[in-house]
Amino acid sequence: MSFKDEYDFDLLVNEGEDLVIEELEKELGKKEYDNICKCQDCILDMATLALNNLKPTYRSSLTGRIYAAQYHEGTYLTEVESAVRNAIKKVSKNPSHD
């Protein structure tokens, strides 16, 4: 039996994903971003790029969620904001479609 069959890997959660998605929604709601593409491909590219430039914050339990809550403030949140802004700029200048 493989590990994927034996264990529930769906319990692994990167807390950074939620933070990036929330920040992406907040940033793209600003008037300055009205004219950039917000198709699914571009949004996912922005989220992926931002996440790839952040330290992952995985958890697998409720205790882990409490521990990961510290990432919702302070330095990590500032890093998320910066990574999202940089991803928006890069993807909007070079979308993966015509």
Wavefront OBJ file of the C-alpha trace (Angstrom):
o trace
v 0.000 0.000 0.000
v 1.347 3.440 -0.918
v 1.619 6.376 1.466
v -1.082 8.225 -0.487
v -3.460 5.331 0.094
v -2.557 4.932 3.746
v -2.413 8.546 4.937
v -4.660 11.585 4.410
v -2.355 14.134 2.840
v -5.325 16.461 2.308
v -4.722 17.464 5.933
v -1.554 19.282 4.847
v -2.423 22.952 4.475
v -0.174 25.852 3.523
v -1.466 28.785 5.576
v 0.321 31.094 3.158
v -2.185 30.195 0.435
v -5.072 31.835 2.258
v -2.994 34.907 3.034
v -1.877 35.259 -0.589
v -5.419 34.827 -1.929
v -6.806 37.389 0.535
v -4.030 39.862 -0.271
v -4.430 39.300 -4.015
v -8.142 40.031 -3.780
v -7.475 43.161 -1.714
v -4.797 44.480 -4.084
v -6.708 43.730 -7.277
v -9.691 45.595 -5.869
v -7.695 48.821 -6.063
v -8.463 51.228 -8.889
v -4.857 51.176 -10.112
v -5.357 47.548 -11.205
v -8.633 48.068 -13.084
v -7.012 47.575 -16.491
v -5.083 44.358 -15.916
v -6.297 40.912 -16.897
v -8.051 39.028 -14.123
v -8.765 35.793 -15.966
v -8.274 32.522 -14.112
v -4.868 31.899 -15.718
v -3.507 35.295 -14.682
v -4.911 35.112 -11.148
v -3.484 31.626 -10.626
v -0.137 32.725 -12.098
v -0.062 35.662 -9.671
v -0.895 33.449 -6.692
v 1.632 30.809 -7.744
v 4.400 33.341 -8.252
v 3.723 34.995 -4.906
v 3.657 31.636 -3.083
v 6.884 30.513 -4.739
v 8.572 33.602 -3.320
v 7.405 33.002 0.258
v 8.487 30.645 2.980
v 5.854 27.884 3.153
v 3.790 27.701 6.331
v 2.345 24.195 6.344
v 0.248 22.697 9.104
v -1.517 19.393 9.540
v -3.541 19.786 12.728
v -5.548 22.201 14.827
v -2.492 22.783 17.018
v -0.579 23.592 13.856
v -3.269 26.072 12.876
v -2.858 27.881 16.186
v 0.909 27.938 15.697
v 0.550 29.097 12.080
v -1.712 31.962 13.182
v 1.426 33.889 14.056
v 2.063 34.189 10.313
v -1.090 36.272 9.936
v 0.711 39.262 11.386
v 4.115 40.890 11.528
v 6.981 40.233 9.165
v 5.379 37.359 7.277
v 2.320 39.429 6.415
v 4.580 42.193 5.095
v 6.385 39.599 2.970
v 3.034 38.359 1.626
v 1.990 41.888 0.683
v 5.269 42.485 -1.136
v 5.224 39.111 -2.904
v 1.664 39.700 -4.115
v 2.397 43.204 -5.420
v 5.490 41.929 -7.253
v 3.541 39.001 -8.727
v 0.774 41.299 -9.968
v 3.308 43.547 -11.686
v 5.210 40.689 -13.294
v 2.203 38.710 -14.525
v 0.335 41.793 -15.761
v 3.377 42.761 -17.861
v 3.866 39.203 -19.153
v 0.556 37.295 -19.157
v 0.733 33.636 -20.237
v -1.828 34.296 -22.983
v -2.357 36.707 -25.882
l 1 2 3 4 5 6 7 8 9 10 11 12 13 14 15 16 17 18 19 20 21 22 23 24 25 26 27 28 29 30 31 32 33 34 35 36 37 38 39 40 41 42 43 44 45 46 47 48 49 50 51 52 53 54 55 56 57 58 59 60 61 62 63 64 65 66 67 68 69 70 71 72 73 74 75 76 77 78 79 80 81 82 83 84 85 86 87 88 89 90 91 92 93 94 95 96 97 98
